[in-house]
C-alpha cells in the first residue's frame, strides 16, 4: 500500500509539474520566420520581439531584411510570419491585393511615435529666419546649404525604395522646390553621419529624419537643430484621412506651434500573417502587449551610430534593456503564457 501511495504521489507530482511547465513554453516545437526592416534603427525592437518569442519556447529563424513592398507581400503569402516595422499610415500604399484579408496588425510598438519631418541647423534658422521649406527658394538660404556649389541646397534625404524617398520627392514637386533643393539619396546612415560631422564642425545642415532615430538623440531639437514647416498641408491619396495628424502641437525644437510636419504621425506596429497568429495565441498576445518608450529606442540608436551595430552588440543592448525592465518584460511573457492556456 505504501509503495502504491508513493507511486501515486510521484505520478501526480510528475503530471502536475508537466501541466505547469507546458504553458511556460507554449511555442515549443514551432518554428517562426520573422522579417525586419532594412533600416537599422528598427533592429533593436525587432531583436527584443525575437527574444520574447524565444523565451516562450519558439524556435526563431534568422530575420530576413526586407524592403517595405516585399515585406508586406511576403507576410500576406505566408513566406514570413511577422514584421515589427510597420508604419501606419505611412506604409499603407504598399498594402495592396488581398493583404488585409491575410494579415492583421497587433499592438503599438510606439503609439504616434513615428514622426517625420525636416530640420536645419538652429544657428542658420535664426540667422536667416528659416521657418519653412518655402524659404529654400531664397538665394541666401540656398547658398547657406549648397555644399558643392551647384546652385542647389543639399538635403540629406532617403535611399531609393524607402517610403520617405517617395514622400520627399513628392514634396519637392508639389512645393515647387525641384530647382532649388537637391535630395541626397545615398545610404542614410552614412549620409547622416556626414551631416552630423558637418554640424560638429560648425557647418549648416539640412536633413529629413524620423523618430525613433539616433539623429534626434545626438542632434537635439531646440539646441542644435530645429524642425521646420512645410508650406502647406497637401496630403497624398493615402494620407487624406490623416490630415489632422500631419500638424503637431508643442513639438520640442519646432520653429512654431503648431508645426506643419507634412507627414502623418505614424503608429509603429507589428503585422503578422493571420494564420500564424491564430495558431499561436502566445505569440499573438506578446505582439499585442509589446511596446517601447521612444526615448529608449533613440538611446539605443545612438549606440548604433557610435559603432555598436553588430548583432553581438544588439543582443547585448537587448540583455541590458531586459535587465533594466525586468518586471515589464516578465509581465509581457506572463500575458502571452496565459493566452496559450
C-alpha positions in Angstrom: 0.0 0.0 0.0 2.8 2.4 0.9 4.6 1.6 -2.4 1.3 2.3 -4.3 0.7 5.6 -2.5 4.3 6.6 -3.1 4.0 5.8 -6.8 0.7 7.7 -7.0 2.2 10.7 -5.4 5.1 10.6 -7.9 2.8 10.3 -10.8 0.6 13.1 -9.6 3.7 15.3 -9.0 5.1 14.5 -12.4 1.8 15.2 -14.2 1.2 18.4 -12.3 4.7 19.5 -13.0 4.3 18.8 -16.7 1.0 20.6 -16.7 2.6 23.6 -15.0 5.7 23.5 -17.3 3.8 23.2 -20.6 2.4 26.8 -20.6 5.9 28.2 -19.8 7.0 27.2 -23.3 3.8 27.4 -25.3 5.8 27.9 -28.5 7.9 24.7 -28.1 8.2 22.9 -31.4 7.0 25.8 -33.5 9.5 27.5 -36.0 8.9 31.2 -36.6 10.0 33.0 -39.7 10.4 36.7 -38.9 11.4 39.6 -41.2 12.7 43.1 -40.3 13.2 46.5 -41.9 16.2 47.4 -44.0 16.8 50.5 -41.7 19.0 49.6 -38.7 17.1 52.0 -36.4 14.4 49.3 -36.4 16.7 46.4 -35.4 16.6 46.9 -31.7 12.9 46.4 -31.0 12.9 43.6 -33.7 15.5 41.8 -31.6 13.5 42.3 -28.5 10.5 40.7 -30.1 12.6 37.8 -31.3 13.9 37.3 -27.8 10.4 37.3 -26.3 9.3 34.6 -28.7 12.4 32.5 -27.9 11.6 32.8 -24.1 8.2 31.5 -24.9 9.7 28.4 -26.5 9.6 29.3 -30.2 12.5 28.5 -32.5 13.1 31.8 -34.2 14.9 31.7 -37.6 17.2 34.5 -38.6 15.2 37.5 -39.7 15.1 38.4 -43.3 15.9 42.1 -44.0 13.2 43.1 -46.5 12.2 46.4 -48.2 8.7 47.6 -47.5 6.9 46.3 -50.6 8.4 42.8 -50.4 7.9 42.6 -46.6 4.1 43.1 -46.9 3.8 40.8 -49.9 5.8 38.1 -48.1 3.6 38.3 -44.9 0.4 38.0 -46.9 1.8 35.0 -48.8 3.0 33.4 -45.6 6.6 33.3 -46.6 7.4 35.1 -43.4 5.2 35.1 -40.2 5.6 38.7 -38.9 7.3 42.1 -39.4 7.6 44.5 -36.4 8.4 47.6 -38.5 5.0 48.7 -39.9 4.4 52.4 -40.0 0.7 53.4 -40.3 -0.4 55.3 -42.2 2.9 55.9 -43.9 3.2 52.3 -45.3 -0.4 52.0 -46.4 0.4 52.3 -50.1 2.4 49.1 -50.0 -0.5 47.0 -48.8 -2.4 46.0 -52.0 -4.2 43.0 -53.2 -5.5 40.6 -50.5 -3.1 41.9 -47.9 -5.8 42.9 -45.4 -7.5 39.6 -45.8 -4.4 37.6 -45.0 -2.8 39.8 -42.2 -3.6 41.7 -39.0 -1.9 44.4 -37.1 -1.1 43.9 -33.4 -0.2 46.2 -30.5 1.7 49.5 -30.7 5.4 49.4 -30.5 5.3 53.2 -30.4 1.9 55.0 -30.5 2.1 58.0 -32.8 5.9 57.9 -32.3 6.8 57.8 -35.9 7.3 61.5 -36.5 8.8 62.6 -39.8 10.0 66.0 -41.0 12.7 68.4 -42.0 15.3 70.0 -39.8 18.0 72.7 -40.2 20.8 73.9 -38.0 19.4 76.2 -35.3 22.1 78.9 -35.9 21.2 79.1 -39.6 17.5 79.1 -39.0 17.8 82.1 -36.6 20.3 83.9 -38.8 18.2 83.6 -42.0 14.8 83.4 -40.4 14.1 80.0 -41.9 10.7 78.7 -40.8 9.5 76.7 -43.8 10.7 74.7 -46.8 9.5 77.7 -48.9 12.5 79.6 -47.6 14.7 77.4 -49.7 13.6 79.4 -52.7 15.6 82.3 -51.3 19.1 82.7 -52.8 20.8 83.3 -49.4 19.2 80.2 -47.9 20.2 78.1 -50.9 23.8 79.4 -50.6 23.9 78.5 -46.9 23.2 74.8 -47.6 24.9 74.4 -51.0 27.9 72.2 -50.2 29.2 71.6 -53.7 28.4 74.9 -55.5 25.8 73.5 -57.9 23.3 76.2 -57.0 21.0 73.9 -55.0 20.6 73.4 -51.3 21.7 69.9 -50.3 19.1 67.9 -48.4 20.1 64.7 -46.6 17.2 62.5 -47.7 16.4 58.8 -48.1 17.7 56.0 -50.3 15.7 54.7 -53.3 12.9 52.3 -52.4 12.2 53.8 -49.0 8.8 55.2 -48.3 10.3 58.5 -47.3 12.2 58.8 -50.6 8.9 58.8 -52.4 7.3 61.3 -50.0 10.3 63.7 -50.2 10.3 63.6 -54.0 6.5 64.4 -53.9 7.1 67.3 -51.5 9.8 68.8 -53.7 7.5 68.6 -56.7 4.3 69.9 -55.1 6.0 72.8 -53.3 8.0 73.8 -56.4 11.4 73.1 -54.9 12.9 70.8 -57.6 15.2 73.5 -58.9 16.2 74.8 -55.5 16.8 71.6 -53.4 18.8 68.5 -54.3 18.0 65.4 -52.2 21.0 63.2 -51.3 19.9 59.6 -51.7 22.9 57.7 -50.6 22.8 55.2 -47.7 21.0 57.2 -44.9 23.3 56.1 -42.1 26.4 57.3 -44.0 24.8 60.5 -45.2 23.6 61.4 -41.7 26.9 60.6 -40.2 28.4 63.1 -42.6 25.8 65.6 -41.7 26.5 65.1 -38.0 30.2 65.6 -38.5 29.5 68.8 -40.5 27.3 70.1 -37.7 30.0 69.4 -35.2 32.5 71.3 -37.4 30.2 74.3 -37.3 28.7 73.9 -40.8 25.0 74.3 -41.6 23.0 71.1 -42.3 19.5 70.4 -43.8 18.1 67.0 -43.4 15.0 64.8 -43.2 14.6 62.4 -40.3 12.1 60.3 -38.4 11.6 59.1 -34.9 12.7 56.9 -33.3 16.2 57.6 -34.5 19.7 58.4 -33.2 19.6 61.7 -35.1 17.3 63.5 -32.6 19.3 62.0 -29.7 22.6 63.4 -30.9 21.3 66.5 -32.7 19.0 67.9 -30.0 15.9 69.8 -31.5 15.8 73.2 -29.9 19.6 73.2 -29.1 21.4 72.0 -32.2 18.7 71.9 -34.9 15.1 73.0 -35.3 12.1 71.4 -37.0 10.7 73.5 -39.9 7.3 73.7 -41.6 6.2 72.6 -45.0 4.5 75.5 -46.8 1.0 73.9 -46.6 -0.5 70.5 -45.8 -1.2 68.7 -49.1 -1.8 65.1 -48.3 -1.2 62.2 -50.6 -4.1 59.9 -51.5 -3.3 57.5 -48.6 -2.9 60.4 -46.2 -6.2 62.1 -46.9 -7.9 60.5 -43.8 -5.0 61.6 -41.6 -4.7 65.3 -42.3 -5.3 66.2 -38.6 -2.2 64.4 -37.5 0.1 66.0 -40.1 0.3 69.1 -37.9 1.8 68.8 -34.4 1.3 71.0 -31.4 4.1 71.7 -28.9 6.8 69.8 -30.6 10.1 70.3 -28.8 12.5 72.2 -31.0 10.0 73.3 -33.6 10.1 76.8 -35.1 6.3 77.2 -34.5 3.4 75.6 -32.7 1.6 74.1 -34.4 4.1 72.8 -36.8 3.1 71.7 -40.3 5.2 68.5 -40.5 3.9 67.4 -43.9 3.9 63.8 -42.8 1.3 62.0 -40.8 2.5 61.0 -37.3 2.6 57.2 -37.7 2.0 54.3 -35.3 4.7 51.7 -35.3 3.1 48.3 -35.2 3.7 44.6 -35.6 2.0 43.0 -38.6 1.6 39.2 -38.8 0.1 36.6 -41.1 -3.4 35.8 -39.7 -3.0 32.0 -40.0 0.2 32.2 -37.9 -1.3 34.5 -35.3 -4.4 32.3 -34.9 -2.4 29.1 -34.5 -0.1 30.8 -31.9 -2.0 32.7 -29.3 1.1 33.2 -27.1 2.9 34.9 -29.9 -0.1 37.0 -30.8 -0.6 38.2 -27.3 3.1 39.1 -27.0 2.7 41.2 -30.1 -0.3 42.9 -28.6 1.4 43.9 -25.3 4.9 44.7 -26.5 5.7 48.4 -26.6 8.8 50.6 -26.2 9.5 54.0 -24.8 10.6 56.2 -27.7 13.5 57.6 -25.7 14.8 54.0 -25.1 14.9 53.3 -28.9 16.5 56.7 -29.6 19.2 56.0 -26.9 20.0 52.5 -28.4 20.0 54.0 -31.9 22.7 56.4 -30.7 24.8 53.5 -29.6 24.3 52.0 -33.1 25.6 55.3 -34.6 28.6 55.3 -32.3 29.7 51.9 -33.7 27.8 49.4 -31.6 25.9 47.9 -34.5 27.0 44.2 -34.8 24.5 41.5 -34.0 26.5 40.8 -30.8 26.2 44.5 -29.8 22.4 44.5 -30.4 22.0 41.3 -28.4 23.9 43.0 -25.5 21.6 46.0 -25.8 18.6 43.6 -25.6 20.1 41.9 -22.5 20.7 45.3 -20.8 17.2 46.6 -21.6 15.5 43.4 -20.3 17.6 43.6 -17.1 16.6 47.2 -16.5 12.9 46.5 -17.3 12.5 43.0 -15.8 9.1 43.5 -14.3 7.7 44.8 -17.5 9.3 42.1 -19.5 8.1 39.3 -17.2 4.6 40.8 -17.3 4.6 40.5 -21.1 5.7 36.9 -21.0 3.1 36.1 -18.4 0.3 37.6 -20.5 1.5 35.6 -23.5 1.6 32.3 -21.5 -1.9 32.9 -20.2 -3.2 33.4 -23.7 -2.0 29.9 -24.6 -3.7 28.1 -21.7 
